[in-house]
Amino acid sequence: MFAGLSAFPLTPLNHKGVDEQAFVRLIERSVSAGVDSIGALGSTGSYAYLSRDERAKVARLAVEHADRVPVMVSIGATSTAEVLHLAEDAQQAGVSAVLLAPVSYQKLTADEVFTLYETVSRHLSVPMCVYDNPNTTHFEFSDDLYVRVAQLPHVASIKIPNLSADPQTTRARLEAIRALLPAHITLGAAGDLAAATVLTQGGDVWYSVIAGLFPQIPVAITRAAQNGNVAEAQALSAGLEPLWVFFRKHGSVRVVAAAAELLGLASAPCLPLPLHALAGDERQQLAGVLDRLGLHA
């Protein structure tokens, strides 16, 4: 479950709510390309903006259309009570794992975050991936907290932010973390831009935004890394630099949403308000990049 390439698709919306047809199409694209798992309702999947019923529906759709590819869904929410409800819904949908970031309105302390994971772990029957995502939660795990949380039942992977594209730096960071944790805990890349480096320098899994829309190249990067072909993996990632430029400037979700709309894979607008996909000149520039890179529907 927590190895290789995990594709994190959008949850496209339309005027009725979740665009089920568009979401299923994205799931099927990733499955057909040969991804190792699906990460539905991640940050790119707009989980924080959806109701409990909508999230339960998306979890069921992902499992039903993943064709035996393991599905993980996010259960993050601002209250522990809601997280537990979401965990129950996800497990009833038949997911293979859950993803949990410490979402909160008030900034959390390390003890509060540990208590969250400790509480949730007692109510799970499936593995859990710990999502350290300070850009959205405004909470950053310390290595000591990684160690505490990794001892809990069902914790199986950590999605690590802000890993470097420099190979030596990334290898040293991964080795330092791995030395602190139980052997069964896998380590994964939370960002697409450095993922090729992470996979070739000791990382186990790429939790990928781009694989949720354009899975073929991420699959090729992952397989090259798994086969020890560092140069090929890095070259394929470098070939996407025109797209990475947009990711750095605007964040991945707005870029991927605009790309999905441009290619007819989702209706416009597909993001939950107040979020907006790229518009105007930047949208047209993105269309040109997609065309030059051969990223088509």
C-alpha positions in Angstrom: 0.0 0.0 0.0 2.7 2.5 1.0 5.2 2.0 -1.8 5.7 3.2 -5.3 3.3 5.8 -6.8 0.1 7.0 -5.1 -2.1 9.2 -7.3 -4.0 12.0 -5.7 -6.8 13.2 -8.0 -9.0 16.3 -7.9 -12.5 16.0 -6.6 -14.1 17.9 -9.4 -17.3 19.8 -8.6 -20.1 21.2 -10.7 -23.3 23.1 -10.0 -24.8 20.0 -8.4 -21.9 19.2 -6.1 -19.4 16.4 -6.6 -19.1 15.7 -10.3 -19.2 11.9 -10.0 -18.6 11.2 -13.7 -15.5 13.4 -13.9 -14.1 12.0 -10.6 -14.5 8.4 -11.8 -12.8 9.3 -15.1 -9.8 10.6 -13.2 -9.7 7.4 -11.1 -9.8 5.2 -14.2 -7.1 7.2 -15.9 -4.7 6.6 -13.0 -5.6 2.9 -12.7 -5.1 2.4 -16.4 -1.7 3.9 -16.2 -0.6 1.5 -13.6 -0.3 3.5 -10.4 0.3 1.6 -7.2 -2.5 3.3 -5.1 -5.1 6.0 -5.2 -5.1 8.9 -2.6 -8.6 10.2 -2.8 -9.7 13.3 -0.9 -6.2 14.6 -0.4 -5.4 18.3 -0.3 -5.8 18.3 -4.1 -9.1 16.5 -3.6 -10.4 19.5 -1.6 -11.4 17.3 1.4 -11.5 20.3 3.8 -14.2 22.0 1.7 -16.6 19.0 1.4 -19.3 17.8 3.7 -19.2 14.4 5.5 -21.8 13.0 3.1 -19.8 14.2 0.0 -16.6 12.7 1.4 -18.3 9.4 2.1 -19.7 9.4 -1.5 -16.2 10.1 -3.0 -14.6 7.4 -0.9 -17.2 4.9 -2.1 -16.7 6.0 -5.7 -13.0 5.7 -5.5 -13.1 2.1 -4.1 -15.8 1.0 -6.6 -13.8 2.2 -9.6 -10.2 1.5 -8.5 -10.3 -2.0 -9.9 -8.5 -3.6 -6.9 -5.9 -0.8 -6.7 -5.7 0.1 -3.0 -7.4 3.4 -2.1 -6.5 5.7 0.7 -8.7 8.7 1.8 -8.1 11.6 4.0 -10.0 11.8 7.3 -8.7 15.2 8.4 -11.1 17.6 10.1 -10.9 20.3 12.8 -12.5 18.2 15.6 -11.5 14.8 16.7 -15.1 13.8 16.9 -15.5 14.5 13.2 -12.3 12.7 12.3 -13.7 9.6 14.0 -16.9 9.9 12.0 -14.9 10.2 8.8 -12.7 7.3 9.7 -15.9 5.2 10.2 -17.3 6.2 6.8 -14.0 5.5 5.1 -13.7 2.1 6.6 -17.3 1.3 5.7 -16.5 2.3 2.1 -13.8 -0.4 2.0 -10.7 1.8 1.8 -7.3 0.2 2.3 -5.8 3.0 4.4 -6.5 6.5 5.7 -4.5 9.7 5.6 -4.6 12.1 8.5 -3.2 15.7 8.8 -3.6 17.6 12.0 -6.2 20.1 10.8 -7.2 22.8 13.2 -8.4 26.4 13.5 -6.4 27.0 16.6 -2.7 26.2 16.3 -2.0 22.9 17.9 0.6 21.8 20.3 2.7 18.7 19.9 0.8 17.0 22.7 -2.5 17.8 21.1 -1.4 16.4 17.8 -0.1 13.2 19.5 -3.4 12.8 21.3 -5.3 13.2 18.0 -3.3 10.4 16.4 -3.5 8.2 19.5 -7.3 8.6 19.7 -7.8 7.9 16.0 -5.5 4.9 15.9 -7.6 3.2 18.5 -10.6 3.3 16.2 -9.0 2.0 13.0 -8.9 -1.4 11.4 -6.8 -0.2 8.4 -3.3 1.4 8.2 -2.8 5.1 8.6 -0.5 7.5 6.8 0.6 10.5 8.9 0.5 13.7 6.8 2.9 16.4 7.9 1.7 19.4 5.8 2.7 22.6 7.5 1.7 24.7 4.5 -2.0 24.1 5.2 -2.1 23.0 8.8 0.5 25.5 10.1 1.8 22.8 12.3 5.2 21.2 11.7 6.2 17.8 13.1 9.4 17.5 15.0 11.5 14.4 14.7 10.5 13.6 18.3 6.9 13.7 17.4 7.5 11.5 14.4 8.9 9.0 16.8 6.0 9.1 19.2 3.3 8.9 16.5 5.2 6.1 14.7 4.8 3.8 17.8 1.0 4.0 17.6 -1.1 1.1 16.2 -1.9 1.2 12.5 0.6 4.0 11.7 2.4 2.8 8.6 3.7 5.7 6.6 4.7 9.4 7.0 4.2 11.9 4.2 7.1 14.2 4.6 7.1 17.9 3.4 9.8 20.1 2.0 12.3 17.5 1.0 15.1 18.9 -1.1 15.8 18.3 -4.8 19.5 18.0 -3.8 20.3 14.3 -3.7 22.8 14.4 -0.8 20.6 16.6 1.3 17.5 14.4 0.7 19.4 11.1 1.4 20.8 12.4 4.6 17.4 13.6 5.8 15.6 10.4 5.0 18.4 8.3 6.6 18.2 10.4 9.7 14.4 10.0 10.0 14.5 6.3 9.2 17.1 5.7 11.9 14.6 6.9 14.5 11.5 5.0 13.4 10.3 1.3 13.4 11.4 -0.6 10.3 7.8 -1.0 9.0 7.2 2.8 8.7 7.6 3.9 5.1 8.7 7.4 4.1 7.1 9.3 1.2 7.4 12.5 -0.7 4.7 15.1 -0.2 5.7 17.3 -3.1 6.0 16.5 -6.8 8.9 18.7 -7.6 11.5 16.8 -5.5 9.8 13.4 -5.8 12.3 11.9 -8.3 15.1 12.8 -6.0 13.2 11.3 -3.0 12.5 8.0 -4.8 16.1 7.6 -6.0 17.6 8.6 -2.6 15.8 6.1 -0.3 12.2 7.2 -0.2 9.5 4.5 -0.5 6.6 6.3 -2.0 5.6 9.3 -4.0 2.3 10.8 -2.9 1.6 12.6 -6.2 -0.7 15.4 -7.3 0.3 15.2 -11.0 -0.3 11.4 -11.1 -4.0 12.2 -10.3 -4.3 13.9 -13.7 -1.4 12.9 -15.9 -0.3 9.6 -14.5 1.9 8.2 -17.3 5.0 10.3 -16.7 4.9 9.8 -12.9 4.5 6.1 -13.4 7.6 6.2 -15.7 9.6 8.2 -13.1 8.6 5.8 -10.3 9.5 2.7 -12.3 12.9 4.2 -13.3 13.7 5.0 -9.7 12.6 1.5 -8.5 14.9 0.0 -11.2 17.8 2.1 -10.0 17.9 4.3 -13.1 18.6 7.6 -11.4 19.4 9.5 -14.5 16.2 8.5 -16.3 14.0 9.4 -13.3 15.7 12.8 -12.9 15.5 13.5 -16.7 11.8 12.7 -16.8 11.1 15.0 -13.9 13.3 17.7 -15.3 11.3 17.5 -18.5 8.2 18.7 -16.5 10.0 21.8 -15.4 7.7 24.2 -17.3 4.8 22.7 -15.3 6.8 22.8 -12.0 7.2 26.6 -12.6 3.5 27.0 -12.3 3.4 24.7 -9.2 6.0 26.9 -7.5 4.2 30.1 -8.3 0.5 29.2 -7.8 0.4 25.9 -5.8 -0.5 22.6 -7.3 -4.3 22.5 -6.8 -5.1 25.7 -8.8 -2.8 24.6 -11.6 -4.1 21.0 -11.8 -7.7 22.3 -11.7 -7.1 24.6 -14.6 -5.4 21.8 -16.5 -8.4 19.5 -15.9 -10.8 22.2 -17.1 -8.7 23.1 -20.2 -8.6 19.5 -21.3 -12.3 18.8 -20.7 -11.6 16.4 -17.8 -13.6 18.6 -15.5 -16.2 21.3 -16.0 -15.3 24.9 -15.1 -15.3 25.9 -12.3 -14.3 22.6 -10.7 -13.0 23.8 -7.4 -15.0 24.6 -4.3 -15.4 28.3 -3.6 -13.6 30.4 -2.6 -10.9 28.6 -4.5 -10.3 29.5 -8.2 -8.3 27.7 -10.8 -5.9 29.7 -12.9 -7.5 32.3 -15.1 -6.7 34.9 -17.8 -3.2 35.1 -19.2 -1.8 32.5 -16.8 -4.4 30.0 -17.9 -3.5 30.5 -21.5 0.2 30.1 -20.7 -0.6 26.9 -18.9 -2.5 25.7 -22.0 0.6 26.3 -24.0 2.8 24.4 -21.6 0.4 21.4 -21.6 0.5 21.3 -25.4 4.3 21.5 -25.5 4.7 18.8 -23.0 2.2 16.6 -24.7 -0.1 16.4 -21.7 -3.5 15.6 -23.2 -6.8 14.2 -22.0 
